[in-house]
Structure formats: C-alpha cells, structure tokens
Amino acid sequence: MSKVVIQGNANGTGNFTIAAPNSNTDRTFNLPDAAGTVLTTGNQSDFPAGSVLQVLQTVKTDTFSIAGTTPTTITGLTVDITPASTSSKFLILSDVTLGTSGFDVHLILKRNSTSLYIADTSGTYRPEVTKSSAWYSGAEDAFASGGVPVMYLDSPSTTSQITYGFTLNHYTANGTAYVNRTHRDTDNSGNYDVRTASSITVMEIAG
C-alpha cells in the first residue's frame, strides 16, 4: 500500500499547516503519479514554464484612416500589459481588416516603438513590414477590404509595462489606408461597402 509522507526541510524553521475547508461533504484529493509541484494558487511567477499567466484583448469596431506614407499608430487597437517576469514570452494574435484607395498598404507590429515581425532588409526601395495588403489598381479597390492575420511570439525580457499595437500607412503619398472600412464607404442598397471589426489579443506565457 502506498503511503503519503510529509518530509520536513532541515534548512527551514517555519511550520506549515494543512487546513481543512469549511465543508460538510467528504472529498478526495488525488495526487498525480508524477514528480513535481502541485500548484493550485499563487503568484504569476510561481507557475511552471508554458503556463498562460494572463490574456488581454482589444476589439476595434470603429474605423481608422491614414493618408500618405508615414507609419501611424492605429488608434483603439493596442494592448497594455505588464509582464510577471523577464523570462515571460508574449503570443500576439490579431486580425486587422484593411482597405485602400488603391494598391497596397503597409502594416507593422509594434512593441512600444520597436518594430516586430518584419522582413530582412533587401535593397533600397523594398519596405520591411509585417504584412502588406494589396489589391489590383482598379475600380474594385474602392469597395475592397480584407482581413490580415498576424501571429507572433515575442520575448521582451522586461517587467515594465508594454504596449503592443500596429502602425499603418499607404505606399504612396497621395493614397489612403483604412481599417474596418472600404475607400468608397457608400451607404446604399448595393451592400458593397462593408464595415468590419478588428482585434488584437496578447497572451503572457511563463518562461
């Protein structure tokens, strides 16, 4: 017959008390048949590597637009999160719906002011971005929009608050990029010009 053995620690001086809950029902607590630590509650830093420590999400249901080539933060589509440990990793999952006045628009994932998940430098005139949503330059651009997914695992090595979000710009100075709407955005019976939602979700994973 297996036995439960409570073994003291020779280096410690504190007493540990096993307290029964306030219950009128008999209960059985089955210990796992494996070596390790049984953890039911505690601080975020107590959980083993791979545990999900916190999940935050921002959903953007209004629209956003930016004219020109200057990367600009998409308002209302950021997550502020404070790491539990410098060893934490952060899984960013997002779906951003983009529209354009013509040709492609550029999306860049940001941790504070740092660009993440972008391409290697290749020449002078190839922008390094996270995602690009491109359309044929024609009449269809006016009522086109499409969802752009982003999945990235970040290791910031800090316990200071982090802001994850995106910048957006058009590839030409006279073009306009949109979030959650089309360029034409006409409200008529044709139902061509949709309005959509976008989101960003950040999961802290214990390292």
N, C-alpha and C positions, 0 to 999 in steps of 0.2 A: 504494500500500500504506500503510495506516495504521501509525503508529508510537506507541510508548509513550515519553513524555517525562517525565523526572523533573526537576522545577524546584525549585531551592532558594529559600529565603526570605532576602532580604537583611537582614532585621531579626533573624534568629536566629543563634545561634552553636553550637547543638548539632548533632551528627551523628546521622543516622537510618540504622539498619542493617536491610536486608531479609534476614531469616534463613530458610533453608530448613528444613522439618520433617524429623524423623528418619523417612524413608520410603524403601522400596525400589521404590515404584510411581511411574511418571510421571503427573503430574496437570496439568490445565489450569485456570487461573483466568480466567474470562471477565468482563471489566469491563463494567458496564452502559453502554448507549449513551445516557447522560444525564449532565447536570452534577449534582454533589452530592458528598456524602461517603460513602465506603464504610466502614461500621462493622460489625465482627463481634463485638467485645467491648469493654468499657469500663465506666465508672461509669454509674449510672442517669441522671445529669444530661447524659450525652453523647448520649443517644438523641433523635431528632427528635420534634417535636410529633405527637401521635396515637399514639405507641408505648405499648404496655402495659408498665409498669415492674414491677408486682407484682400478684399476685392472692391474696387471703386469703379463707377461708370458715370459718364456724362452723355446724355442724349440731346442732340440739337435738332429741334423741329422747325426753327425759323430759317430764313435764308441769309446768305452772305455773298458779297461780290467784291472783286478787286480788279481794277483796271491797271494794265501795264505789267512791267517785268520785275518789279520789286517784290520779293517774297514778303508776305504779310500774314501775321498770325490770324487764323480763323477764330473769330470770337465765339464764345459759348461752346467750344469743343476742346476743352482742356480738362485734365485731371491733376489735382494737387494731392500728393501722397508723401508721407514721412516714413522712411524705412525703419524697420525694427533693428536692423543690423547692417554693418558694412558688407557682410557676405551675402545679403539678400539679392535675388535676381527678380526682374520685373518682366512679366509677359504682357505685351501690349497687343490687344486685339481691337481692330477698328474697321469700320465700313463707312466710307465717305462718298456721298453721291455728288458728282461733279457735272457741271455744264460749261459751255463755252460759246463765245461769239464766233468762233471759227478756229480750226486747227487745235493744237494740243495745249494743255495746261499742266503745270508742274506742282506736285505735292511733296513736301519734305516733312518727315517725322522729326520732332524736336524733343530733347530733354533740356529744359531751360533754354539756353541759347545754342546748345550743341546739336548739330545735325546728326541723325542716326539713320542707319539702314539705307545708305546712299551708295551709288556706284563708284568704282575707281575712276580717277582722273584719266581721261583719254582724249588728248588733243586740246584745242583752244575753244572750239565752238560747240562742244557737246556738254550740256549742263548735267551735273551729277545730282540726281534727285532720287527720292524714294519710289515714287510712282508717277507715271505720266498717262493722262487720259486723252486719247487723240481721236479725232473724227475727220472724215473727208470734208474738205472745204467746199461746201455747197449749201443749198437751201436747207438740207436736213439738219445742219448744225444749229439752226435757230430753235428747234424743239427737241434737241438731243440732250440726254443726261444718262449717266451710268454710275453704278456703284463700284468703288475701288477698295478692295480689301487690303489690310496691312496686318501682318503677324510678325512680331519681333521680340526676342528675349534680350533684355538689357541688363548689364552689370555695372551700376553706377558707383559702387564702393563708397557710400556715404550714408550718414544718418540724418543729414539735413533735408528739409522738405524739397521735393522735386515737383516740377510741373511738366507733364507730358502733353503735347499738342501737335499742331501742324501749321506750317506756312503754306501759302498758295500764291501762285502768280500765273499770268499768261505769258506765252512765249514771245509775244510782240508787244511793243509799246502802245499800240492802238487797239489791242484786244482786251476782252474782259473774261475773267474766270468766275464761275458761280458755284455755290454749294446749295444743294436742296432745291434747285430750280433750273429751268431752261433759260436760254437767252431771250427768246421771244416772250415767254411767260404770259401768254394771252389767255384771258378767261372767257372761253366761248364754248359752244356746243360741240365742237370737234374733239374735245378732250385730249388734245395732243400734248399740251404743256402741263406736265405733272409737277406736283410738289412732293418732296420726299423727306425722309429723316436720315440722320447720320449719327454715329455713336463712336465712342472710344472707351474701352474697358482696360483697366490695369490691375493685374494680379501680382501680389508680392509672394514670392516663393522662397522659403527658408533655404539658405545655402549651407 
